[in-house]
Amino acid sequence: MAIFEEGRLDEARSIIARYPEGRQRSAVMPLLYLAQSVEGHVTRAALREVADLIGVRTAEVEAVASFYTMLRLRPTGTHLIAVCTNLSCALRGAGQVYEQAHRATGIAHGDDVSEDGLFSVHEEECLGVCERAPVVQVNVANHDLVTPERMAEIVVALRAGEVPDPARGPATESFRAASRSLAGLDPKQTEPAAGSPASGATV
Ligand code: FES
């Protein structure tokens, strides 16, 4: 089944319409985020569909998708935990936070998703908030000064269906919802009705 059909195709067209005539390829990022919000990650089929929508080659779309870590090409759990292990964070204990993220979620190194489907853990490069190290992103929202103990608390809260408050900005309740937000769409709507991008079921 195609990703972009009926209401979601309307949403894709509304994203493309944000850009001037002849600049449709500029919609590649939000279209990839929209595709990611549907399947939890960007699939091969999604790369082809996005390419068809904006009239470029699939390889060009893949080049974009593989560059940005907020776009996931591998299966991803309901919640994506990204631990910065770059220099400032590493000096302040990010290694232990990263290991705690694996222990608390039950994900073995090398696995994509926890057995319960709830979590993926990703080792991230600098998130640009080095003075608040160690920094962890949960569904793309930053959490500052994260200790191993705090990391475990965040996982427990997510497992209980809670949404821990990030250091800044709104929290998103899942990686799919965060992806819709990154596409510039309402994060609470995942099933738009045909012909009505603004309506749909909540996450
Ligand atoms: S090194 Fe972790 S935020 Fe910069």
Residues whose N, C-alpha, C, O or C-beta is under 5 A from the ligand:
A	BS01	FES	C84 N86 L87 S88 C89 C126 L127 G128 V129 C130 A133 V135
